[in-house]
Amino acid sequence: MNSLLDNFLVGVVLLASIGYALYKLGPRNLRRHILTLLKLKSAAAGKVQGACGECDSCGAAAAQPASSDIRIPVAKIGRRD
């Protein structure tokens, strides 16, 4: 009885790991289809909400212009002894 239960549990874990691998490594269309089948339509839409809740596009909002970089010439950097 214990060996039957052990084999069943190993099979369930193996199927879960195969399913997870297919979900993560598979094409995005497969991911959306699986999420739609599981009734997770908001996750299937693929829209990631912004962390600040403002514009949902944190990459564009958080990008600073290149002129804000601080440039120090290498010759002016002192060495520690």
C-alpha positions in Angstrom: 0.0 0.0 0.0 2.8 2.4 0.9 4.6 1.7 -2.4 1.4 2.4 -4.4 1.0 5.8 -2.5 4.7 6.6 -3.0 4.5 5.9 -6.7 1.3 8.0 -7.0 2.9 10.9 -5.3 6.1 10.7 -7.4 3.9 10.7 -10.5 2.0 13.7 -9.4 5.1 15.6 -8.6 6.7 14.6 -11.9 3.6 15.7 -13.9 3.6 19.0 -12.0 7.2 19.6 -12.8 6.8 18.8 -16.5 3.8 21.1 -16.6 5.7 23.9 -14.9 8.6 23.5 -17.4 6.3 23.6 -20.4 4.6 26.7 -19.0 7.9 28.5 -18.3 9.9 27.4 -21.4 7.0 27.1 -23.8 5.8 29.8 -26.2 3.8 32.7 -24.9 0.7 31.7 -26.9 0.7 28.4 -24.9 1.0 30.4 -21.7 -1.9 32.6 -22.5 -4.0 29.6 -23.6 -3.3 27.8 -20.3 -4.1 30.9 -18.2 -7.4 31.4 -20.2 -8.4 27.8 -19.6 -7.7 28.3 -15.8 -10.0 31.3 -15.9 -7.2 33.8 -15.2 -8.0 36.3 -17.8 -6.2 39.2 -16.2 -3.0 37.3 -16.1 -3.5 36.0 -19.7 -3.8 39.6 -20.9 -0.1 40.0 -20.1 -0.4 43.6 -18.9 1.9 44.3 -16.0 0.8 47.0 -13.6 3.3 49.7 -12.7 4.8 49.6 -9.2 3.8 53.2 -8.5 0.3 52.8 -9.9 0.7 55.8 -12.1 1.2 55.0 -15.8 1.8 51.2 -16.0 5.0 51.9 -17.9 7.7 52.1 -15.3 10.5 51.6 -17.8 9.6 54.8 -19.7 8.7 56.8 -16.6 11.8 55.9 -14.5 14.3 56.5 -17.4 16.4 59.5 -16.8 18.0 61.5 -19.5 21.7 60.9 -20.3 22.5 64.5 -19.3 21.9 63.7 -15.6 25.0 61.4 -15.6 27.9 62.7 -13.5 31.1 62.5 -15.5 34.4 62.6 -13.6 37.7 62.4 -15.6 39.9 59.4 -14.8 42.9 61.7 -14.2 41.0 63.5 -11.3 40.2 60.2 -9.4 42.7 60.0 -6.5 44.3 56.7 -5.6 44.2 55.4 -2.1 47.5 54.4 -0.6 
